[in-house]
Amino acid sequence: MTSTDNEDDLKSVNIEVPGAEKKRYVSVDMPRDQYERLDELKSRNGLTWRGLLMHTLRSLGSLEPDGGSQYEQLNETRQRHGFTWKGMLLYAARDLEDN
């Protein structure tokens, strides 16, 4: 398999997340099969890509109404739990599949 084959098998997701003063963007690369699994799961649950991130934030009990922008809260939670952005999406998927 060549590097081009590997690149063709990856999907990218760019997620817009409100920041304190401007919109922030989170970019996640993942294998096509993982992308399709997450895409189907988010559609089935009526969520967006950002909705999956917010689901993780709520599931981990980290959502604070006065805790700063969504981006700041997501990033702080991600770092506290040792997640990558992709890990945040996968956590939401696992949680939604278990329920």
TORVOMI-65629 format. One line per field, with one value per atom (N, C-alpha, C, CB): atom name; x, y, z; residue number from 1. Coordinates in nm, 3 decimals, decimal comma, always signed. Glycine has a CB too. Layout:
<nodes>
at: CA_...
east: X_...
north: Y_...
up: Z_...
i: NUM_...
</nodes>
This chain:
<nodes>
at: N_CA_C_CB_N_CA_C_CB_N_CA_C_CB_N_CA_C_CB_N_CA_C_CB_N_CA_C_CB_N_CA_C_CB_N_CA_C_CB_N_CA_C_CB_N_CA_C_CB_N_CA_C_CB_N_CA_C_CB_N_CA_C_CB_N_CA_C_CB_N_CA_C_CB_N_CA_C_CB_N_CA_C_CB_N_CA_C_CB_N_CA_C_CB_N_CA_C_CB_N_CA_C_CB_N_CA_C_CB_N_CA_C_CB_N_CA_C_CB_N_CA_C_CB_N_CA_C_CB_N_CA_C_CB_N_CA_C_CB_N_CA_C_CB_N_CA_C_CB_N_CA_C_CB_N_CA_C_CB_N_CA_C_CB_N_CA_C_CB_N_CA_C_CB_N_CA_C_CB_N_CA_C_CB_N_CA_C_CB_N_CA_C_CB_N_CA_C_CB_N_CA_C_CB_N_CA_C_CB_N_CA_C_CB_N_CA_C_CB_N_CA_C_CB_N_CA_C_CB_N_CA_C_CB_N_CA_C_CB_N_CA_C_CB_N_CA_C_CB_N_CA_C_CB_N_CA_C_CB_N_CA_C_CB_N_CA_C_CB_N_CA_C_CB_N_CA_C_CB_N_CA_C_CB_N_CA_C_CB_N_CA_C_CB_N_CA_C_CB_N_CA_C_CB_N_CA_C_CB_N_CA_C_CB_N_CA_C_CB_N_CA_C_CB_N_CA_C_CB_N_CA_C_CB_N_CA_C_CB_N_CA_C_CB_N_CA_C_CB_N_CA_C_CB_N_CA_C_CB_N_CA_C_CB_N_CA_C_CB_N_CA_C_CB_N_CA_C_CB_N_CA_C_CB_N_CA_C_CB_N_CA_C_CB_N_CA_C_CB_N_CA_C_CB_N_CA_C_CB_N_CA_C_CB_N_CA_C_CB_N_CA_C_CB_N_CA_C_CB_N_CA_C_CB_N_CA_C_CB_N_CA_C_CB_N_CA_C_CB_N_CA_C_CB_N_CA_C_CB_N_CA_C_CB_N_CA_C_CB_N_CA_C_CB_N_CA_C_CB_N_CA_C_CB_N_CA_C_CB_N_CA_C_CB
east: +0,085_+0,000_+0,090_-0,097_+0,062_+0,142_+0,084_+0,148_+0,161_+0,111_-0,012_+0,221_-0,022_-0,140_-0,263_-0,120_-0,246_-0,358_-0,403_-0,319_-0,308_-0,341_-0,414_-0,216_-0,368_-0,432_-0,573_-0,348_-0,594_-0,726_-0,823_-0,718_-0,771_-0,855_-0,886_-0,788_-0,835_-0,862_-0,970_-0,733_-1,050_-1,149_-1,116_-1,295_-1,139_-1,116_-1,249_-1,022_-1,258_-1,374_-1,324_-1,454_-1,382_-1,350_-1,472_-1,310_-1,454_-1,566_-1,551_-1,571_-1,654_-1,655_-1,708_-1,743_-1,629_-1,667_-1,655_-1,577_-1,761_-1,753_-1,644_-1,888_-1,559_-1,457_-1,500_-1,319_-1,416_-1,450_-1,471_-1,341_-1,380_-1,389_-1,405_-1,266_-1,380_-1,393_-1,422_-1,265_-1,465_-1,490_-1,358_-1,574_-1,353_-1,235_-1,271_-1,184_-1,171_-1,193_-1,107_-1,164_-1,169_-1,101_-1,101_-1,171_-0,985_-0,973_-0,932_-0,870_-1,005_-0,980_-0,970_-1,092_-0,863_-0,847_-0,874_-0,705_-0,942_-0,971_-0,989_-1,097_-0,971_-0,994_-1,139_-0,961_-1,160_-1,292_-1,398_-1,285_-1,365_-1,464_-1,505_-1,409_-1,410_-1,439_-1,527_-1,308_-1,495_-1,574_-1,719_-1,513_-1,736_-1,870_-1,949_-1,863_-1,882_-1,946_-1,992_-1,849_-1,904_-1,940_-2,048_-1,816_-2,038_-2,136_-2,275_-2,094_-2,282_-2,411_-2,465_-2,395_-2,378_-2,419_-2,470_-2,301_-2,400_-2,444_-2,577_-2,337_-2,594_-2,720_-2,835_-2,708_-2,810_-2,913_-2,958_-2,861_-2,866_-2,896_-2,929_-2,780_-2,938_-2,973_-2,868_-3,103_-2,741_-2,632_-2,549_-2,542_-2,471_-2,370_-2,235_-2,374_-2,129_-1,995_-1,967_-1,886_-2,004_-1,986_-2,073_-2,020_-2,191_-2,279_-2,216_-2,409_-2,138_-2,066_-1,965_-1,995_-1,895_-1,798_-1,870_-1,718_-1,982_-2,057_-2,115_-2,169_-2,153_-2,201_-2,092_-2,244_-1,969_-1,858_-1,841_-1,729_-1,847_-1,833_-1,938_-1,845_-2,063_-2,171_-2,152_-2,307_-2,115_-2,098_-1,990_-2,065_-1,888_-1,779_-1,808_-1,648_-1,926_-1,967_-1,888_-1,955_-1,840_-1,753_-1,820_-1,634_-1,947_-2,016_-2,053_-2,142_-2,002_-2,030_-2,088_-1,901_-2,210_-2,273_-2,185_-2,403_-2,110_-2,024_-1,877_-2,047_-1,850_-1,713_-1,633_-1,716_-1,677_-1,604_-1,671_-1,461_-1,605_-1,661_-1,665_-1,580_-1,744_-1,749_-1,611_-1,846_-1,537_-1,403_-1,315_-1,338_-1,316_-1,233_-1,271_-1,245_-1,401_-1,445_-1,409_-1,596_-1,431_-1,395_-1,246_-1,441_-1,166_-1,022_-0,969_-0,954_-1,022_-0,980_-1,016_-1,046_-1,137_-1,180_-1,096_-1,329_-1,071_-0,990_-0,852_-0,976_-0,790_-0,656_-0,658_-0,596_-0,758_-0,767_-0,779_-0,887_-0,851_-0,873_-0,774_-1,014_-0,683_-0,580_-0,631_-0,518_-0,739_-0,796_-0,735_-0,947_-0,736_-0,718_-0,859_-0,643_-0,867_-1,001_-1,073_-0,992_-0,999_-1,058_-1,105_-0,957_-1,028_-1,067_-1,197_-0,957_-1,218_-1,345_-1,463_-1,340_-1,444_-1,550_-1,575_-1,514_-1,468_-1,481_-1,544_-1,345_-1,515_-1,577_-1,729_-1,519_-1,770_-1,914_-1,977_-1,937_-1,910_-1,964_-1,982_-1,871_-1,882_-1,891_-2,006_-1,758_-2,018_-2,124_-2,261_-2,106_-2,277_-2,407_-2,440_-2,406_-2,340_-2,365_-2,402_-2,242_-2,350_-2,381_-2,521_-2,279_-2,579_-2,713_-2,821_-2,721
north: -0,117_+0,000_+0,124_-0,001_+0,218_+0,340_+0,446_+0,392_+0,552_+0,660_+0,726_+0,765_+0,727_+0,783_+0,700_+0,791_+0,567_+0,481_+0,511_+0,333_+0,530_+0,562_+0,695_+0,566_+0,794_+0,926_+0,920_+1,026_+0,838_+0,825_+0,758_+0,748_+0,678_+0,606_+0,689_+0,476_+0,811_+0,900_+1,002_+0,972_+1,035_+1,141_+1,249_+1,086_+1,372_+1,485_+1,549_+1,588_+1,589_+1,660_+1,792_+1,576_+1,902_+2,034_+2,080_+2,137_+2,100_+2,133_+2,277_+2,035_+2,356_+2,495_+2,498_+2,585_+2,559_+2,567_+2,713_+2,474_+2,768_+2,907_+2,927_+2,952_+3,024_+3,062_+3,188_+3,082_+3,238_+3,357_+3,479_+3,386_+3,500_+3,620_+3,589_+3,703_+3,466_+3,429_+3,280_+3,465_+3,239_+3,097_+3,024_+3,076_+2,907_+2,823_+2,701_+2,781_+2,639_+2,521_+2,407_+2,551_+2,291_+2,169_+2,078_+2,101_+2,028_+1,940_+1,800_+1,996_+1,700_+1,562_+1,474_+1,511_+1,396_+1,297_+1,160_+1,304_+1,076_+0,941_+0,848_+0,939_+0,718_+0,622_+0,629_+0,478_+0,600_+0,609_+0,528_+0,563_+0,406_+0,324_+0,386_+0,182_+0,447_+0,515_+0,638_+0,556_+0,711_+0,828_+0,786_+0,897_+0,680_+0,636_+0,591_+0,522_+0,522_+0,478_+0,599_+0,391_+0,698_+0,818_+0,900_+0,905_+0,911_+0,987_+0,925_+0,995_+0,795_+0,725_+0,742_+0,575_+0,731_+0,743_+0,884_+0,709_+0,985_+1,123_+1,150_+1,225_+1,099_+1,119_+1,048_+1,067_+0,928_+0,850_+0,920_+0,709_+0,991_+1,059_+1,207_+1,044_+1,253_+1,392_+1,491_+1,424_+1,453_+1,538_+1,587_+1,463_+1,688_+1,736_+1,688_+1,893_+1,716_+1,682_+1,757_+1,716_+1,884_+1,960_+1,903_+2,110_+1,854_+1,791_+1,669_+1,751_+1,593_+1,478_+1,525_+1,397_+1,634_+1,688_+1,736_+1,805_+1,804_+1,853_+1,738_+1,947_+1,630_+1,511_+1,460_+1,400_+1,455_+1,412_+1,507_+1,403_+1,635_+1,735_+1,713_+1,877_+1,693_+1,669_+1,536_+1,672_+1,432_+1,299_+1,297_+1,198_+1,377_+1,383_+1,483_+1,420_+1,544_+1,636_+1,765_+1,571_+1,807_+1,924_+2,050_+1,894_+2,042_+2,158_+2,255_+2,115_+2,376_+2,479_+2,600_+2,518_+2,643_+2,756_+2,881_+2,790_+2,907_+3,026_+2,989_+3,105_+2,875_+2,824_+2,867_+2,679_+2,969_+3,013_+2,966_+2,963_+2,989_+2,952_+2,800_+3,015_+2,754_+2,610_+2,558_+2,580_+2,630_+2,584_+2,570_+2,681_+2,671_+2,665_+2,548_+2,796_+2,525_+2,414_+2,279_+2,422_+2,267_+2,142_+2,116_+2,147_+2,217_+2,200_+2,167_+2,327_+2,234_+2,207_+2,064_+2,308_+2,021_+1,884_+1,782_+1,866_+1,810_+1,721_+1,702_+1,776_+1,810_+1,803_+1,735_+1,942_+1,766_+1,708_+1,556_+1,767_+1,505_+1,361_+1,292_+1,334_+1,369_+1,312_+1,267_+1,197_+1,331_+1,297_+1,382_+1,316_+1,327_+1,406_+1,449_+1,324_+1,535_+1,572_+1,448_+1,681_+1,364_+1,240_+1,153_+1,163_+1,149_+1,073_+1,122_+1,080_+1,253_+1,310_+1,259_+1,465_+1,252_+1,201_+1,053_+1,223_+0,976_+0,833_+0,804_+0,765_+0,887_+0,872_+0,889_+0,975_+0,991_+1,015_+0,896_+1,144_+0,844_+0,730_+0,610_+0,693_+0,582_+0,466_+0,486_+0,445_+0,607_+0,637_+0,623_+0,777_+0,674_+0,665_+0,522_+0,754_+0,444_+0,305_+0,221_+0,246_+0,257_+0,182_+0,211_+0,215_+0,323_+0,361_+0,321_+0,508
up: +0,000_+0,000_+0,000_+0,123_-0,085_-0,093_+0,000_-0,238_+0,020_+0,106_+0,045_+0,129_-0,086_-0,152_-0,119_-0,304_-0,118_-0,080_+0,062_-0,094_+0,152_+0,291_+0,299_+0,377_+0,224_+0,227_+0,171_+0,149_+0,067_+0,008_+0,103_-0,123_+0,195_+0,289_+0,413_+0,328_+0,421_+0,534_+0,499_+0,577_+0,597_+0,582_+0,684_+0,603_+0,647_+0,737_+0,774_+0,672_+0,899_+0,948_+1,006_+1,055_+0,962_+1,018_+1,096_+0,906_+1,225_+1,314_+1,362_+1,435_+1,340_+1,386_+1,529_+1,292_+1,618_+1,760_+1,804_+1,848_+1,863_+1,909_+2,015_+1,965_+1,991_+2,088_+2,160_+2,019_+2,248_+2,326_+2,237_+2,429_+2,143_+2,059_+1,911_+2,079_+1,873_+1,732_+1,723_+1,652_+1,606_+1,583_+1,573_+1,455_+1,632_+1,626_+1,542_+1,770_+1,485_+1,402_+1,452_+1,254_+1,462_+1,502_+1,381_+1,627_+1,344_+1,229_+1,276_+1,127_+1,230_+1,272_+1,147_+1,367_+1,138_+1,032_+1,091_+0,968_+1,013_+1,060_+0,941_+1,149_+0,965_+0,858_+0,810_+0,905_+0,684_+0,622_+0,698_+0,477_+0,741_+0,810_+0,944_+0,833_+1,013_+1,139_+1,112_+1,211_+1,008_+0,970_+0,942_+0,846_+0,864_+0,827_+0,950_+0,725_+1,043_+1,167_+1,248_+1,251_+1,265_+1,341_+1,271_+1,364_+1,139_+1,063_+1,075_+0,915_+1,067_+1,080_+1,222_+1,046_+1,320_+1,460_+1,491_+1,552_+1,443_+1,469_+1,399_+1,423_+1,278_+1,207_+1,278_+1,062_+1,325_+1,394_+1,523_+1,426_+1,586_+1,713_+1,695_+1,807_+1,570_+1,543_+1,589_+1,607_+1,580_+1,624_+1,506_+1,723_+1,532_+1,438_+1,490_+1,422_+1,416_+1,465_+1,595_+1,358_+1,599_+1,723_+1,834_+1,701_+1,797_+1,894_+1,959_+1,829_+1,882_+1,940_+2,043_+1,829_+2,011_+2,108_+2,234_+2,045_+2,217_+2,332_+2,414_+2,287_+2,349_+2,421_+2,515_+2,321_+2,466_+2,550_+2,667_+2,469_+2,641_+2,747_+2,855_+2,689_+2,815_+2,912_+2,983_+2,842_+2,910_+2,969_+3,076_+2,862_+3,057_+3,154_+3,266_+3,083_+3,263_+3,367_+3,369_+3,499_+3,254_+3,249_+3,195_+3,165_+3,158_+3,102_+3,213_+3,022_+3,204_+3,303_+3,231_+3,384_+3,270_+3,202_+3,196_+3,269_+3,302_+3,305_+3,293_+3,434_+3,232_+3,227_+3,106_+3,231_+3,034_+2,917_+2,790_+2,921_+2,679_+2,549_+2,534_+2,434_+2,438_+2,411_+2,379_+2,295_+2,297_+2,260_+2,384_+2,160_+2,471_+2,591_+2,680_+2,670_+2,698_+2,781_+2,719_+2,804_+2,588_+2,520_+2,527_+2,374_+2,501_+2,500_+2,639_+2,446_+2,740_+2,878_+2,919_+2,975_+2,885_+2,916_+2,841_+2,882_+2,715_+2,633_+2,695_+2,489_+2,734_+2,793_+2,930_+2,805_+3,011_+3,145_+3,139_+3,220_+3,041_+3,030_+2,936_+2,982_+2,880_+2,793_+2,657_+2,860_+2,610_+2,480_+2,369_+2,483_+2,250_+2,129_+2,088_+2,013_+1,987_+1,938_+1,884_+1,828_+1,817_+1,766_+1,882_+1,678_+1,988_+2,106_+2,167_+2,209_+2,161_+2,211_+2,128_+2,207_+1,997_+1,910_+1,936_+1,762_+1,952_+1,976_+2,112_+1,967_+2,211_+2,343_+2,330_+2,444_+2,258_+2,238_+2,167_+2,158_+2,066_+1,992_+2,083_+1,875_+2,164_+2,254_+2,353_+2,330_+2,406_+2,502_+2,438_+2,560_+2,317_+2,249_+2,209_+2,125_+2,172_+2,135_+2,256_+2,066_+2,373_+2,495_+2,546_+2,603_+2,505_+2,554_+2,459_+2,578
i: 1_1_1_1_2_2_2_2_3_3_3_3_4_4_4_4_5_5_5_5_6_6_6_6_7_7_7_7_8_8_8_8_9_9_9_9_10_10_10_10_11_11_11_11_12_12_12_12_13_13_13_13_14_14_14_14_15_15_15_15_16_16_16_16_17_17_17_17_18_18_18_18_19_19_19_19_20_20_20_20_21_21_21_21_22_22_22_22_23_23_23_23_24_24_24_24_25_25_25_25_26_26_26_26_27_27_27_27_28_28_28_28_29_29_29_29_30_30_30_30_31_31_31_31_32_32_32_32_33_33_33_33_34_34_34_34_35_35_35_35_36_36_36_36_37_37_37_37_38_38_38_38_39_39_39_39_40_40_40_40_41_41_41_41_42_42_42_42_43_43_43_43_44_44_44_44_45_45_45_45_46_46_46_46_47_47_47_47_48_48_48_48_49_49_49_49_50_50_50_50_51_51_51_51_52_52_52_52_53_53_53_53_54_54_54_54_55_55_55_55_56_56_56_56_57_57_57_57_58_58_58_58_59_59_59_59_60_60_60_60_61_61_61_61_62_62_62_62_63_63_63_63_64_64_64_64_65_65_65_65_66_66_66_66_67_67_67_67_68_68_68_68_69_69_69_69_70_70_70_70_71_71_71_71_72_72_72_72_73_73_73_73_74_74_74_74_75_75_75_75_76_76_76_76_77_77_77_77_78_78_78_78_79_79_79_79_80_80_80_80_81_81_81_81_82_82_82_82_83_83_83_83_84_84_84_84_85_85_85_85_86_86_86_86_87_87_87_87_88_88_88_88_89_89_89_89_90_90_90_90_91_91_91_91_92_92_92_92_93_93_93_93_94_94_94_94_95_95_95_95_96_96_96_96_97_97_97_97_98_98_98_98_99_99_99_99
</nodes>
